[in-house]
């Protein structure tokens, strides 16, 4: 049983009241195992002002917090630490009374008592059902279908079920073998004009607690590609793998800005991919330009080896002016099929970068890459 008093609550109303249009997802055939990837906030779209915060802990335990209301409309916080059993989480929940604001805490006498018990049945990455039993006559016995509203950064609830190998690259301490590639520019480009740069450094404020790989380039050619690449070795040789890639990037480019050739945010497309040969910029003899030797796609279009997963625009608006801050942003190929064949040595090359239509200076950071691979079975599409 949980042994603490609740002195503050998670503020969730903004997410809840904006989430009426969360789409229902099909229940997968193979249910996900209950791991950290299922942590987050769960709610019912038809009742968007309350929900369940779920945190998966070590040792087959889980923290369940249900933020709901009493019959008279007063906020009711129910918290418990339960056990994981198969695809269910079972927990007693406590209710708390007698608390006061922090400055006047000693004026009260906080206490807790058992409210009842809940069983949260996980039906998929985005679906579940909450069943409860309570001595409170306003609740009694009941059931509430739930949809997941939020996910934890860097988690994927189906990773263990779908992919047997995972590779995580953190750029906190260095480039860990990743090198840059710049393409779609003249072979004899003017370095002072294109301002190409790649380096590992601490991120700007307010993200100074992070470090990452910075890519910089001035798009003078209407189509500048900037990416980082690295080999994954030790896989099966000459084998087709299904690949999924997540990336965390940092951008200070707001939404809705207008730029030459395209928006500096929405006009700079983020791409992730994998291929069996080393991605390089090679000279095209027809025009003496540096072109990629892989199918990277063209700007907003995916290629055979790369998928468009978003753009550089962050969550802020262009009218914020000089007050736009650097933000972290997660992008993923999840839901987009990538198949790549290793070479005869079992090497697969992965890459992450941008393809720009914005004819100006672009600068961003890559902080983390997560790559998941699984050898392609004959039955897979």
C-alpha positions as CSV (number, residue, x, y, z in Angstrom):
1,X,0.0,0.0,0.0
2,X,1.2,3.5,-0.8
3,X,2.6,5.3,2.3
4,X,2.5,9.0,1.5
5,X,0.2,11.9,1.6
6,X,-0.8,13.9,-1.5
7,X,0.3,17.5,-1.2
8,X,0.1,18.6,-4.9
9,X,-1.7,17.4,-8.0
10,X,-0.6,16.9,-11.6
11,X,-2.1,19.7,-13.8
12,X,-3.7,17.9,-16.7
13,X,-6.7,20.0,-17.7
14,X,-5.1,21.6,-20.8
15,X,-4.4,18.1,-22.3
16,X,-7.8,16.8,-21.4
17,X,-9.9,19.6,-22.6
18,X,-8.1,19.7,-26.0
19,X,-8.3,16.0,-26.6
20,X,-11.9,15.4,-27.6
21,X,-10.8,14.3,-31.1
22,X,-8.4,11.6,-30.1
23,X,-9.0,8.8,-32.6
24,X,-9.7,5.3,-31.5
25,X,-7.0,2.8,-32.6
26,X,-7.6,-0.9,-33.5
27,X,-6.8,-3.4,-30.8
28,X,-3.6,-5.3,-31.8
29,X,-3.7,-9.1,-32.1
30,X,-0.6,-9.4,-29.8
31,X,-1.1,-7.4,-26.6
32,X,1.8,-5.4,-25.4
33,X,3.6,-6.5,-22.3
34,X,3.2,-4.0,-19.4
35,X,6.5,-2.0,-19.4
36,X,7.4,1.6,-19.0
37,X,6.2,2.3,-22.6
38,X,2.6,2.2,-21.3
39,X,3.2,4.9,-18.7
40,X,1.3,8.1,-19.3
41,X,-2.1,9.7,-18.9
42,X,-5.2,7.7,-19.8
43,X,-8.7,9.1,-20.2
44,X,-12.1,8.6,-21.7
45,X,-12.7,11.0,-24.7
46,X,-16.4,11.3,-23.7
47,X,-15.4,12.5,-20.2
48,X,-12.3,14.6,-20.9
49,X,-12.0,16.3,-17.5
50,X,-10.7,13.4,-15.5
51,X,-8.4,10.4,-16.0
52,X,-5.8,8.0,-14.8
53,X,-2.0,8.6,-14.5
54,X,-0.1,5.4,-14.9
55,X,3.6,4.8,-14.0
56,X,5.2,1.4,-14.5
57,X,7.7,0.8,-11.7
58,X,10.3,-1.9,-11.0
59,X,9.6,-5.4,-9.6
60,X,6.2,-5.8,-11.3
61,X,4.7,-2.8,-9.6
62,X,2.7,0.2,-10.9
63,X,1.6,3.6,-9.5
64,X,-2.0,4.3,-10.4
65,X,-3.5,7.8,-9.8
66,X,-7.1,8.5,-10.7
67,X,-7.9,12.2,-10.8
68,X,-11.7,12.4,-10.7
69,X,-14.6,14.1,-8.9
70,X,-17.0,13.5,-6.0
71,X,-20.8,13.6,-6.4
72,X,-20.8,17.3,-5.5
73,X,-18.1,18.2,-8.1
74,X,-15.2,18.5,-5.7
75,X,-11.8,17.2,-7.0
76,X,-11.1,13.6,-5.8
77,X,-7.6,12.3,-6.0
78,X,-7.2,8.5,-5.7
79,X,-3.7,7.0,-5.5
80,X,-2.4,3.5,-5.1
81,X,0.6,1.2,-5.8
82,X,-0.5,-2.0,-7.4
83,X,0.8,-5.2,-9.0
84,X,1.2,-6.2,-12.7
85,X,-0.5,-9.5,-13.5
86,X,-0.4,-10.4,-17.2
87,X,-2.1,-7.6,-19.1
88,X,-3.7,-6.1,-16.0
89,X,-2.7,-3.8,-13.2
90,X,-4.5,-4.4,-9.9
91,X,-4.4,-1.8,-7.0
92,X,-6.1,-0.6,-3.9
93,X,-6.6,3.2,-4.1
94,X,-6.4,5.6,-1.2
95,X,-8.3,8.8,-0.7
96,X,-6.8,11.7,1.2
97,X,-8.3,14.4,3.5
98,X,-7.2,17.0,5.9
99,X,-4.4,18.6,3.9
100,X,-3.6,22.3,3.7
101,X,-1.5,24.5,1.3
102,X,2.2,24.1,1.9
103,X,2.6,27.3,3.8
104,X,-0.2,26.2,6.2
105,X,0.4,22.5,6.2
106,X,0.7,22.2,10.0
107,X,-2.8,23.7,10.4
108,X,-4.3,20.5,9.1
109,X,-4.1,16.8,9.9
110,X,-3.7,14.9,6.6
111,X,-4.9,11.3,6.6
112,X,-5.7,8.6,4.2
113,X,-8.1,5.7,4.0
114,X,-8.9,2.9,1.5
115,X,-11.4,4.1,-1.1
116,X,-11.6,0.8,-3.0
117,X,-9.8,-1.1,-5.7
118,X,-9.3,-0.9,-9.4
119,X,-8.2,-3.2,-12.2
120,X,-6.8,-1.6,-15.3
121,X,-6.8,-4.0,-18.3
122,X,-4.5,-3.1,-21.1
123,X,-6.0,-3.9,-24.5
124,X,-3.3,-2.2,-26.7
125,X,-0.8,0.6,-26.8
126,X,-3.7,3.1,-26.8
127,X,-6.6,1.3,-25.2
128,X,-7.6,0.0,-21.8
129,X,-10.5,-0.5,-19.5
130,X,-10.7,0.6,-15.9
131,X,-12.9,-1.5,-13.5
132,X,-13.5,-0.4,-9.9
133,X,-15.2,-1.5,-6.7
134,X,-15.7,1.0,-3.9
135,X,-17.6,1.4,-0.7
136,X,-18.4,4.9,-1.8
137,X,-22.1,4.7,-2.9
138,X,-21.5,7.3,-5.6
139,X,-19.0,4.9,-7.3
140,X,-20.0,1.4,-6.3
141,X,-19.0,-0.9,-9.1
142,X,-18.2,0.4,-12.6
143,X,-16.3,0.3,-15.8
144,X,-14.7,3.0,-17.9
145,X,-13.0,2.5,-21.3
146,X,-9.8,4.5,-21.5
147,X,-7.6,5.9,-24.3
148,X,-4.0,6.8,-23.8
149,X,-3.5,10.6,-24.1
150,X,0.3,11.0,-23.4
151,X,3.4,8.9,-23.7
152,X,6.8,9.2,-22.0
153,X,9.6,10.6,-24.1
154,X,11.7,7.9,-25.8
155,X,9.3,5.0,-25.1
156,X,7.5,2.6,-27.4
157,X,5.1,0.1,-25.9
158,X,5.4,-2.4,-28.7
159,X,9.2,-2.3,-29.0
160,X,9.8,-5.6,-27.2
161,X,7.1,-7.4,-29.1
162,X,8.0,-6.3,-32.6
163,X,11.8,-5.9,-32.5
164,X,14.4,-8.2,-31.1
165,X,17.3,-5.8,-31.2
166,X,17.5,-2.1,-30.1
167,X,20.3,0.4,-30.4
168,X,20.3,3.6,-28.5
169,X,22.7,6.4,-29.3
170,X,23.0,9.4,-26.9
171,X,25.0,12.3,-28.1
172,X,25.5,13.7,-24.6
173,X,29.2,12.9,-24.5
174,X,30.2,12.9,-28.2
175,X,29.4,11.8,-31.7
176,X,29.8,8.1,-30.9
177,X,30.9,7.3,-34.5
178,X,28.4,9.4,-36.3
179,X,29.7,11.6,-39.1
180,X,28.1,14.3,-41.3
181,X,27.0,14.3,-44.9
182,X,26.2,17.5,-46.9
183,X,24.6,17.1,-50.3
184,X,22.6,18.8,-53.1
185,X,25.1,21.6,-53.6
186,X,27.9,22.4,-56.1
187,X,31.1,20.3,-55.7
188,X,33.0,23.6,-55.8
189,X,30.7,25.4,-53.3
190,X,32.0,28.5,-51.5
191,X,32.4,27.5,-47.8
192,X,31.9,31.1,-46.7
193,X,28.5,31.2,-48.5
194,X,27.2,27.8,-47.5
195,X,28.4,28.0,-43.8
196,X,28.4,24.2,-43.4
197,X,29.3,23.0,-39.9
198,X,29.1,19.9,-37.8
199,X,30.0,19.8,-34.1
200,X,29.3,18.4,-30.7
201,X,28.3,21.0,-28.1
202,X,26.1,22.0,-25.2
203,X,22.6,23.1,-26.3
204,X,21.6,26.8,-25.9
205,X,19.4,28.0,-23.1
206,X,17.0,26.8,-21.8
207,X,18.3,23.4,-22.8
208,X,21.8,23.9,-21.4
209,X,21.4,20.6,-19.5
210,X,21.7,18.7,-22.8
211,X,24.4,18.2,-25.4
212,X,24.1,17.1,-28.9
213,X,25.3,17.1,-32.5
214,X,24.7,20.4,-34.3
215,X,24.2,20.6,-38.1
216,X,24.4,24.0,-39.7
217,X,24.1,25.0,-43.4
218,X,22.9,27.9,-45.5
219,X,20.7,26.6,-48.4
220,X,22.0,28.5,-51.4
221,X,21.0,25.8,-53.8
222,X,17.2,25.5,-53.1
223,X,17.7,21.9,-51.9
224,X,20.3,21.4,-49.2
225,X,20.5,18.0,-47.5
226,X,22.2,17.7,-44.1
227,X,22.4,14.4,-42.2
228,X,24.5,12.2,-39.9
229,X,25.3,8.6,-40.5
230,X,26.7,5.6,-38.7
231,X,27.0,1.8,-39.3
232,X,25.3,-0.8,-37.2
233,X,27.5,-3.9,-37.3
234,X,27.1,-7.5,-36.1
235,X,23.8,-8.2,-37.8
236,X,23.1,-11.2,-40.1
237,X,24.9,-10.8,-43.4
238,X,22.8,-10.2,-46.6
239,X,19.6,-10.2,-44.6
240,X,16.6,-7.9,-44.9
241,X,15.7,-6.2,-41.7
242,X,12.6,-4.2,-40.7
243,X,13.8,-1.0,-39.2
244,X,12.2,1.6,-36.9
245,X,14.0,4.8,-35.9
246,X,13.2,7.5,-33.3
247,X,15.1,10.8,-33.1
248,X,15.1,13.6,-30.6
249,X,16.0,17.0,-32.2
250,X,16.2,20.5,-30.8
251,X,14.9,23.4,-32.8
252,X,14.3,27.1,-32.2
253,X,12.2,27.6,-35.3
254,X,8.6,28.5,-34.6
255,X,5.5,27.6,-36.6
256,X,4.0,29.7,-39.4
257,X,7.0,31.7,-40.5
258,X,7.5,32.8,-44.1
259,X,10.8,32.4,-45.8
260,X,12.5,32.5,-49.2
261,X,11.6,29.2,-51.0
262,X,9.7,27.9,-48.0
263,X,9.1,28.2,-44.3
264,X,12.3,28.0,-42.1
265,X,10.3,25.5,-40.0
266,X,7.7,23.6,-42.1
267,X,9.9,23.9,-45.2
268,X,12.8,22.0,-43.6
269,X,11.8,18.3,-43.7
270,X,13.2,15.8,-41.1
271,X,14.1,12.4,-42.6
272,X,15.2,9.1,-41.0
273,X,16.3,6.0,-42.8
274,X,18.5,2.9,-43.2
275,X,20.4,1.3,-46.1
276,X,22.9,-1.4,-46.8
277,X,25.6,0.9,-48.2
278,X,27.4,3.9,-46.7
279,X,25.5,7.1,-47.5
280,X,27.9,9.6,-49.2
281,X,27.8,12.7,-51.2
282,X,29.3,11.9,-54.6
283,X,29.9,14.2,-57.6
284,X,27.3,14.0,-60.4
285,X,29.4,14.4,-63.6
286,X,26.4,15.8,-65.4
287,X,26.4,19.1,-63.4
288,X,29.3,18.8,-61.0
289,X,27.1,18.8,-58.0
290,X,27.3,16.7,-54.8
291,X,24.4,14.2,-54.7
292,X,23.6,11.5,-52.3
293,X,24.3,7.9,-53.4
294,X,21.1,6.7,-51.8
295,X,17.4,7.5,-52.4
296,X,16.8,10.2,-49.8
297,X,13.7,11.5,-51.6
298,X,13.2,15.1,-52.6
299,X,12.3,17.7,-49.9
300,X,8.8,16.8,-48.7
301,X,8.9,13.4,-50.4
302,X,10.2,10.2,-48.8
303,X,12.7,8.0,-50.7
304,X,13.3,4.3,-51.0
305,X,15.8,4.5,-48.1
306,X,14.4,7.5,-46.1
307,X,11.1,8.5,-44.6
308,X,9.8,12.0,-43.9
309,X,8.9,12.1,-40.2
310,X,8.2,15.8,-39.7
311,X,9.8,19.2,-39.9
312,X,11.9,21.7,-37.9
313,X,8.9,23.8,-36.7
314,X,8.5,23.6,-32.9
315,X,5.4,24.3,-30.9
316,X,5.8,28.1,-30.7
317,X,4.3,30.7,-33.0
318,X,6.2,32.9,-35.4
319,X,4.7,36.1,-33.8
320,X,6.7,35.3,-30.7
321,X,9.6,37.1,-32.4
322,X,12.9,37.0,-30.5
323,X,11.3,35.3,-27.6
324,X,11.2,31.9,-29.4
325,X,13.0,29.3,-27.2
326,X,14.8,26.1,-28.2
327,X,12.6,23.0,-27.8
328,X,13.1,19.3,-27.9
329,X,11.0,17.4,-30.4
330,X,10.6,13.7,-31.0
331,X,10.1,12.3,-34.5
332,X,9.7,8.6,-35.5
333,X,9.3,6.3,-38.5
334,X,6.7,4.4,-36.4
335,X,3.9,3.4,-38.8
336,X,6.0,3.8,-41.9
337,X,7.6,0.6,-43.2
338,X,11.4,0.6,-43.7
339,X,13.1,-2.5,-45.0
340,X,16.9,-2.5,-45.5
341,X,19.3,-5.3,-46.4
342,X,22.6,-5.6,-44.7
343,X,25.8,-6.1,-46.7
344,X,27.9,-9.3,-46.8
345,X,29.5,-8.3,-43.5
346,X,26.2,-7.8,-41.6
347,X,26.4,-4.0,-41.6
348,X,23.5,-1.6,-41.9
349,X,23.9,2.1,-42.2
350,X,21.4,4.4,-40.4
351,X,21.0,8.1,-40.9
352,X,19.1,11.1,-39.7
353,X,18.9,14.6,-41.1
354,X,17.0,17.2,-43.0
355,X,16.1,18.1,-46.6
356,X,15.5,21.9,-47.0
357,X,13.4,24.0,-49.3
358,X,14.0,27.1,-47.2
359,X,16.7,29.2,-48.8
360,X,18.3,30.5,-45.7
361,X,20.4,29.5,-42.7
362,X,19.3,26.3,-40.9
363,X,20.7,25.1,-37.6
364,X,19.4,22.3,-35.3
365,X,20.6,19.6,-32.9
366,X,20.3,15.9,-32.7
367,X,20.4,14.6,-29.1
368,X,19.3,11.0,-29.3
369,X,18.7,8.2,-31.8
370,X,16.9,4.9,-31.1
371,X,17.0,2.2,-33.7
372,X,15.0,-1.0,-33.6
373,X,15.6,-3.9,-36.0
374,X,14.1,-7.3,-36.7
375,X,15.0,-9.7,-39.4
376,X,12.2,-9.9,-41.9
377,X,10.2,-13.1,-41.7
378,X,8.7,-14.5,-45.0
379,X,5.2,-14.0,-43.6
380,X,5.7,-10.2,-43.1
381,X,4.5,-7.9,-45.8
